[in-house]
């Protein structure tokens, strides 16, 4: 074992660079004979070993962050996963996830692989996840990543970082920040499958028609009427599961989300949305 004396100043310097706990920093410095860079490498190797050991663990908890670019034409929503709610609620972990998200919105990579390759604090985000695994002793990962572009994008973080939504609009207009946030809250609450019926996957439509026909058949309806009845049920599916056709949940009077947003400006419409949640 090393006989090098480890000072509190050395421990603090390592902690400032890595975020590791005081005892972990002291142990790393002892193992590295007091050399700061070697101690950092020690913590990274520890993280890599833990990452490999915990590869089959589920990072079901975590933090979801949604952000837009300064000009509000781009948006990202990213989930940084961990294993326990205890870590997810930690202020340092929330700050870390937010800083990662800020790096991502600035670079706006196309996919999760691009996120992991981004430079972050002297290394890549992928390497930083390994390092954090060593520090926290839990599996830490980029679990989900979505992005979109539009004339104006609005971001919303729901329920203590447990969900994030970005919504794109076809126009940038005054007052859209509030309206857009309300629409994003609708997405978080009602989980629509598409913006409008044209965006619903063909396989989903086919399945809903099959279910509708079978339900009608079980009700004793004539075979010749089954498809027509199923098409009627499909209309209900659209009203309940596509964003623009859903009943706006915060409305004082009955209206759809489309009617709500077009009160702000005629022709205003949602172009896309992304919704990321924990679990």
C-alpha positions in Angstrom: 0.0 0.0 0.0 1.2 3.5 -0.7 2.9 5.5 2.1 2.3 8.8 0.3 0.4 11.3 2.5 -2.9 12.3 0.9 -3.9 15.9 1.8 -7.5 17.2 2.1 -6.6 19.6 -0.7 -5.7 16.7 -3.0 -9.0 14.9 -2.2 -11.0 18.1 -2.8 -9.2 18.6 -6.2 -10.1 15.1 -7.3 -13.7 15.4 -6.1 -14.1 18.7 -7.9 -13.0 17.0 -11.2 -14.9 13.8 -10.9 -17.8 14.3 -8.5 -16.8 11.2 -6.6 -17.4 10.9 -2.8 -14.7 12.0 -0.4 -13.8 8.4 0.7 -13.7 7.2 -2.9 -11.4 10.0 -3.9 -9.1 9.3 -1.0 -8.9 5.6 -1.8 -8.2 6.5 -5.5 -5.4 8.8 -4.5 -3.9 6.2 -2.2 -4.0 3.6 -5.0 -2.5 6.1 -7.4 0.3 7.2 -5.0 -1.1 10.7 -4.8 -1.1 11.3 -8.6 -4.2 13.1 -9.7 -4.4 11.8 -13.3 -3.8 8.3 -12.2 -6.5 8.6 -9.5 -8.9 9.8 -12.2 -8.0 6.7 -14.3 -8.6 4.5 -11.2 -12.1 5.9 -10.8 -12.8 5.4 -14.5 -11.6 1.8 -14.4 -13.8 1.2 -11.4 -16.7 2.6 -13.3 -16.0 0.4 -16.3 -15.9 -2.7 -14.1 -19.2 -1.7 -12.5 -20.7 -1.0 -15.9 -19.8 -4.4 -17.1 -21.0 -6.0 -13.9 -24.3 -4.2 -14.0 -25.0 -4.4 -17.7 -28.0 -6.6 -17.2 -29.5 -4.3 -14.6 -32.5 -2.1 -15.5 -32.0 1.6 -15.3 -35.8 2.2 -14.8 -35.4 5.4 -12.7 -33.7 8.6 -13.8 -34.2 12.1 -15.0 -35.9 13.3 -18.2 -34.9 16.7 -19.5 -36.5 18.6 -22.4 -34.9 21.7 -23.8 -35.1 24.0 -26.9 -32.4 25.9 -28.7 -32.1 29.7 -28.1 -34.1 30.4 -31.3 -36.8 27.8 -30.3 -36.5 26.1 -33.7 -35.0 22.9 -32.3 -35.9 20.7 -29.3 -34.5 17.7 -27.6 -35.8 15.4 -24.9 -33.4 13.0 -23.2 -33.6 10.5 -20.4 -30.5 9.8 -18.2 -31.3 6.5 -16.5 -30.2 5.1 -13.2 -31.3 2.2 -11.0 -32.9 3.8 -8.0 -35.3 6.7 -7.2 -32.9 7.8 -4.5 -30.2 8.7 -7.1 -32.8 10.1 -9.5 -33.9 12.7 -6.8 -30.3 13.7 -5.9 -29.7 17.3 -6.8 -26.2 16.6 -8.2 -27.6 13.9 -10.5 -30.4 16.2 -11.8 -27.7 18.9 -12.4 -25.6 16.4 -14.3 -28.5 15.3 -16.5 -29.4 18.9 -17.2 -25.8 19.7 -18.2 -25.7 16.7 -20.5 -29.0 17.9 -22.1 -27.5 21.4 -22.6 -24.5 19.9 -24.4 -26.9 17.8 -26.5 -29.2 20.7 -27.6 -26.1 22.7 -28.6 -24.8 20.0 -30.9 -28.2 18.5 -31.9 -27.0 15.0 -32.9 -29.2 12.8 -35.0 -29.4 9.8 -32.7 -28.3 8.3 -29.4 -25.0 7.1 -30.9 -24.3 10.8 -31.7 -25.2 11.8 -28.2 -22.7 9.3 -26.7 -19.9 10.5 -29.0 -20.2 14.2 -28.0 -17.3 15.8 -26.1 -18.2 16.5 -22.5 -16.0 17.7 -19.7 -12.8 16.5 -21.4 -14.1 13.2 -22.5 -17.2 11.8 -24.3 -20.6 11.5 -22.9 -20.3 7.7 -23.1 -17.1 7.8 -21.0 -18.7 10.2 -18.6 -21.5 7.6 -18.1 -18.9 5.0 -17.2 -17.2 7.4 -14.8 -20.6 8.3 -13.1 -21.3 4.5 -12.7 -18.0 4.3 -10.7 -18.9 7.3 -8.6 -22.6 6.4 -7.9 -22.2 2.6 -8.0 -25.4 2.3 -10.1 -25.9 1.7 -13.8 -26.0 5.2 -15.5 -26.9 5.5 -19.1 -28.5 7.5 -21.9 -31.8 5.6 -22.0 -33.7 7.6 -24.6 -33.2 10.5 -26.9 -35.6 12.3 -29.3 -35.3 15.5 -31.2 -37.4 17.6 -33.7 -37.2 20.9 -35.6 -40.1 23.3 -36.4 -40.9 26.9 -36.9 -41.3 27.0 -33.1 -40.7 24.2 -30.6 -41.9 24.3 -27.0 -40.5 22.1 -24.2 -42.1 20.8 -21.0 -40.7 18.8 -18.1 -43.4 17.0 -16.2 -43.7 15.6 -12.6 -40.3 16.1 -11.1 -38.3 15.1 -14.2 -40.3 11.9 -14.7 -41.4 12.8 -18.2 -40.5 15.3 -20.9 -42.3 16.6 -24.0 -41.3 18.7 -27.0 -44.0 20.0 -29.4 -43.3 21.5 -32.8 -45.6 24.1 -34.5 -45.9 25.3 -38.1 -45.7 29.0 -37.1 -43.9 31.1 -34.5 -46.4 33.5 -33.0 -46.8 35.6 -29.9 -48.4 33.7 -27.1 -47.3 30.3 -28.3 -45.1 29.6 -25.4 -48.1 29.3 -23.0 -50.3 27.6 -25.5 -47.5 25.2 -26.5 -46.8 24.3 -22.9 -50.5 23.5 -22.4 -50.4 21.2 -25.5 -47.2 19.6 -24.2 -49.0 19.0 -20.9 -51.9 17.4 -22.8 -49.3 15.0 -24.4 -47.9 14.1 -21.0 -51.3 13.5 -19.5 -53.1 11.7 -22.4 -50.2 10.0 -24.3 -51.5 10.4 -27.9 -50.0 8.0 -30.5 -49.8 10.5 -33.3 -50.5 14.2 -34.1 -53.5 13.4 -36.3 -55.1 10.3 -37.9 -52.8 10.6 -40.9 -49.9 9.9 -38.6 -51.2 6.6 -37.1 -49.3 3.6 -38.2 -51.1 1.4 -40.7 -50.6 -1.7 -38.5 -52.3 0.1 -35.6 -55.3 1.0 -37.8 -55.5 -2.6 -39.1 -55.5 -4.0 -35.5 -58.2 -1.5 -34.4 -60.4 -2.5 -37.3 -59.9 -6.2 -36.5 -60.8 -5.6 -32.8 -63.8 -3.5 -33.8 -65.1 -6.2 -36.1 -64.6 -9.0 -33.6 -66.4 -6.9 -30.9 -69.4 -6.3 -33.3 -69.4 -10.0 -34.2 -69.5 -11.0 -30.5 -72.5 -8.6 -30.1 -74.3 -10.6 -32.7 -74.2 -8.0 -35.5 -74.6 -9.2 -39.1 -71.4 -10.0 -41.0 -72.3 -7.4 -43.7 -72.3 -4.7 -41.1 -69.1 -5.6 -39.3 -66.6 -3.4 -41.2 -68.9 -0.4 -41.1 -69.3 -0.7 -37.4 -65.5 -1.1 -37.0 -64.9 2.0 -39.0 -67.1 3.9 -36.6 -65.1 2.6 -33.7 -62.0 3.7 -35.5 -63.3 7.3 -35.5 -63.6 7.0 -31.7 -60.0 5.7 -31.5 -58.8 8.8 -33.5 -60.7 11.1 -31.1 -59.2 9.5 -28.1 -55.6 8.8 -29.3 -54.6 11.5 -31.8 -53.4 14.8 -30.3 -55.3 17.3 -32.4 -58.6 15.3 -32.1 -58.4 14.7 -28.4 -60.7 16.7 -26.1 -58.5 19.4 -24.6 -58.3 18.5 -20.9 -57.9 22.0 -19.5 -60.8 23.5 -21.5 -63.7 25.1 -19.6 -66.0 24.1 -22.5 -65.8 21.1 -24.8 -63.3 21.6 -27.5 -60.5 19.7 -29.3 -56.8 20.5 -29.0 -56.9 21.7 -32.6 -59.7 24.1 -31.8 -57.8 25.3 -28.7 -54.6 26.1 -30.5 -56.4 27.8 -33.4 -58.0 30.3 -31.0 -54.5 31.8 -30.8 -54.1 32.0 -34.6 -56.0 30.6 -37.5 -53.9 28.0 -39.3 -51.7 27.3 -36.3 -51.0 23.6 -36.1 -48.8 20.9 -34.5 -46.2 19.4 -36.8 -44.8 16.8 -34.4 -44.2 15.9 -30.8 -41.9 13.7 -28.8 -42.7 12.2 -25.4 -40.2 10.4 -23.2 -41.0 8.9 -19.8 -39.4 6.8 -17.1 -39.9 3.1 -17.1 
